[in-house]
Amino acid sequence: MDRNNDIKIISSILFERFQKIALNAQETASIIGKSEDYLKKDREQATGIAYIRLSGKNRSKPLYSITSIAKALIENEKKVS
């Protein structure tokens, strides 16, 4: 399958479920099956899913766009033979 199409499909499913284009850490963690601490560690190490902070300050809560979540899921997909 085409990766871009897969990203569009997953993004569409996420939007239908949450009715918003950016999710908080708790919502994101539930989607990827990891903890919020896991996401925090990724942010601190500048790895993992891309995120934004609306105020631009480190104290503001991180938000993850549904497209970034979908892209991370597809790019980290492992193929089995």
C-alpha atoms as one frame of an Amber mdcrd trajectory, in Angstrom:
protein
   0.000   0.000   0.000   0.948   3.624  -0.439   2.287   5.140   2.806   0.690
   8.542   2.159  -2.679   6.908   1.636  -2.217   4.909   4.856  -1.446   8.135
   6.733  -4.613   9.740   5.326  -6.717   6.753   6.362  -5.366   6.683   9.916
  -5.718  10.468  10.235  -9.328  10.224   9.084 -10.079   7.490  11.629  -8.487
   9.542  14.420 -10.438  12.654  13.440 -13.708  10.709  13.363 -13.008   9.353
  16.834 -11.768  12.525  18.569 -13.307  15.302  16.410 -10.169  17.439  16.655
  -6.891  17.769  14.775  -4.508  17.737  17.752  -4.541  15.429  20.756  -3.068
  15.757  24.225  -0.457  13.378  25.629  -3.017  11.156  27.376  -5.053  10.662
  24.195  -1.911  10.079  22.131  -0.528   7.557  24.608  -3.782   5.597  24.477
  -3.606   5.414  20.681  -0.026   4.181  20.479  -0.293   1.890  23.483   2.418
   3.633  25.512   2.426   5.721  28.681   2.501   9.486  28.989   5.931   9.073
  30.613   7.118   7.326  27.443   5.992  10.342  25.380   7.646  12.720  27.859
  10.941  10.824  27.560  10.703  11.010  23.760  10.130  14.779  23.955  13.099
  15.228  26.283  15.323  13.214  23.922  13.900  14.945  20.819  12.744  11.624
  19.366   9.361  10.105  18.651   6.202  11.813  17.482   6.441  15.477  16.495
   4.503  17.793  18.817   3.677  21.448  19.365   3.165  23.733  22.336   0.591
  26.417  21.598   2.157  29.089  23.775   5.656  28.081  22.707   6.711  27.742
  26.335   8.064  24.534  27.873   5.421  24.678  30.613   2.487  24.508  28.215
   1.032  21.088  27.472   2.239  19.308  24.349  -0.211  18.564  21.572   0.217
  15.953  18.858  -1.411  16.472  15.465  -3.359  13.469  14.227  -1.251  13.572
  11.056   1.981  13.343  13.096   0.561  10.408  15.050  -0.492   8.617  11.872
   2.862   9.315  10.207   4.781   7.946  13.212   2.685   4.790  13.221   3.243
   4.155   9.505   6.955   5.051   9.506   7.647   2.729  12.437   5.670  -0.131
  10.964   7.683  -3.347  10.775   7.140  -5.684   7.845   6.987  -9.409   8.493
   7.681 -11.957   5.825
